[in-house]
């Protein structure tokens, strides 16, 4: 059963910004490691960033310094602030929690398109 909902994608020009949101409907959210992935058609999903329940953060080298992940435990939401966007950031962005990853259950994602 899908329990994540992503939103916030859109079309922006190179150098623009977007803020993605991920609402995770689970009782274990506070302690869960929540990850953002992205996928281009025909390619595998790639891990972009992740945040642990204690605030530990990971960024892929391709987005470090441009993207910022944060969470609001009260609202069961994880955010991905994306600045200085590049055309190569164009993809469908997904978030997931450990349960979803284990069961390979994904939300609908949110499309990010960066024009050159």
DAWOTA-V471446 format. One record per helix or strand of 2 or more residues. SS is the DSSP state (helix for helix, strand for strand). FROM is the first residue (numbers start at 1). LEN is the number of residues. If there is no record, write none. Layout:
SS&FROM&LEN / SS&FROM&LEN
//
This chain:
strand&4&4 / strand&10&4 / strand&18&7 / helix&29&3 / strand&34&6 / strand&46&6 / strand&57&3 / strand&67&6 / helix&73&3 / strand&77&6 / helix&87&3 / strand&91&6 / helix&98&6 / strand&110&6
//
